[in-house]
Amino acid sequence: MSDTRQHLHELIDRLPPTRLTAVAALLEAILDPVSHAVANAPVDDEPVTGEDRRRFREGQAWFAQRGGKGIPMEDVLADFGLKAEDLPFDK
C-alpha cells in the first residue's frame, strides 16, 4: 500500500464516528461529482404553464405520428452540412 493511502487509512481510523459521514460524502463527491451535483441541486420550483402543457402534448403527438421515432442524428447533421465524424467527441 502506498504511503499516502496508508496515511489516509490512519487518519480515517482516528476520526470519531460522527465525522465519518462527512468524510464519506466528500470522497463520494470526489469520485462521482455529477451524482453529487444532481443530489445537491436546488428543486426546480418553476411553475408549469398552460403553454408548457400544450407544447408537451404537441411533442407527444409528433412522436406518435412517427411511431415513437425521432429524427436520426445523421439527418440533423446533414441539415448543417455535417457528418458525425465532424463533431469533436473526446475519445
C-alpha positions as CSV (number, residue, x, y, z in Angstrom):
1,M,0.0,0.0,0.0
2,S,1.3,3.5,-0.9
3,D,2.4,5.8,1.9
4,T,-0.4,8.2,1.1
5,R,-3.0,5.5,1.1
6,Q,-1.7,4.2,4.4
7,H,-1.7,7.7,5.9
8,L,-5.3,8.2,4.8
9,H,-6.3,5.0,6.5
10,E,-4.6,6.0,9.7
11,L,-6.4,9.4,9.6
12,I,-9.8,7.8,9.0
13,D,-9.2,5.4,11.8
14,R,-8.6,8.3,14.2
15,L,-11.8,10.1,13.3
16,P,-14.8,10.0,15.6
17,P,-17.8,8.2,14.2
18,T,-19.7,11.5,13.9
19,R,-17.1,12.8,11.3
20,L,-17.1,9.6,9.2
21,T,-20.3,10.6,7.4
22,A,-18.8,13.9,6.3
23,V,-15.6,12.2,5.0
24,A,-17.6,9.6,3.2
25,A,-19.7,12.3,1.5
26,L,-16.5,14.2,0.5
27,L,-14.9,11.0,-1.0
28,E,-18.2,10.2,-2.9
29,A,-18.3,13.7,-4.3
30,I,-14.7,13.4,-5.5
31,L,-15.3,10.0,-7.1
32,D,-18.7,10.9,-8.7
33,P,-19.1,14.7,-9.0
34,V,-22.1,14.6,-11.3
35,S,-24.2,12.5,-9.0
36,H,-23.1,14.7,-6.1
37,A,-24.2,17.8,-8.0
38,V,-27.5,16.3,-9.0
39,A,-28.2,15.2,-5.5
40,N,-27.5,18.7,-4.1
41,A,-29.1,20.7,-6.9
42,P,-32.0,23.0,-5.9
43,V,-35.5,21.9,-6.5
44,D,-37.0,23.1,-9.8
45,D,-39.9,25.1,-8.5
46,E,-40.8,26.9,-11.7
47,P,-44.5,26.5,-12.3
48,V,-45.7,24.5,-15.3
49,T,-47.7,26.8,-17.6
50,G,-50.5,26.1,-20.0
51,E,-48.1,26.8,-22.8
52,D,-45.7,24.2,-21.4
53,R,-48.5,21.6,-21.3
54,R,-49.6,22.4,-24.8
55,R,-46.1,22.1,-26.2
56,F,-45.6,18.8,-24.4
57,R,-48.8,17.4,-25.9
58,E,-47.7,18.6,-29.3
59,G,-44.4,16.8,-28.9
60,Q,-46.1,13.6,-27.8
61,A,-48.4,13.8,-30.8
62,W,-45.4,14.4,-33.1
63,F,-43.7,11.3,-31.8
64,A,-46.9,9.2,-32.0
65,Q,-47.3,10.2,-35.7
66,R,-43.8,8.8,-36.4
67,G,-44.2,5.6,-34.5
68,G,-42.3,6.9,-31.5
69,K,-39.2,7.6,-33.5
70,G,-37.4,11.0,-33.7
71,I,-35.2,12.4,-36.4
72,P,-31.9,10.5,-36.9
73,M,-28.8,12.4,-35.9
74,E,-27.4,11.9,-39.3
75,D,-30.3,13.8,-40.8
76,V,-30.0,16.7,-38.3
77,L,-26.3,17.0,-39.0
78,A,-26.9,16.9,-42.8
79,D,-29.1,19.9,-42.5
80,F,-26.0,21.8,-41.3
81,G,-23.7,20.2,-43.8
82,L,-22.0,18.0,-41.2
83,K,-21.3,14.3,-40.5
84,A,-20.9,12.5,-37.2
85,E,-17.1,12.4,-37.7
86,D,-17.0,16.2,-37.9
87,L,-18.1,16.5,-34.2
88,P,-15.4,17.0,-31.6
89,F,-16.1,13.9,-29.4
90,D,-13.5,13.1,-26.7
91,K,-12.0,9.7,-27.4
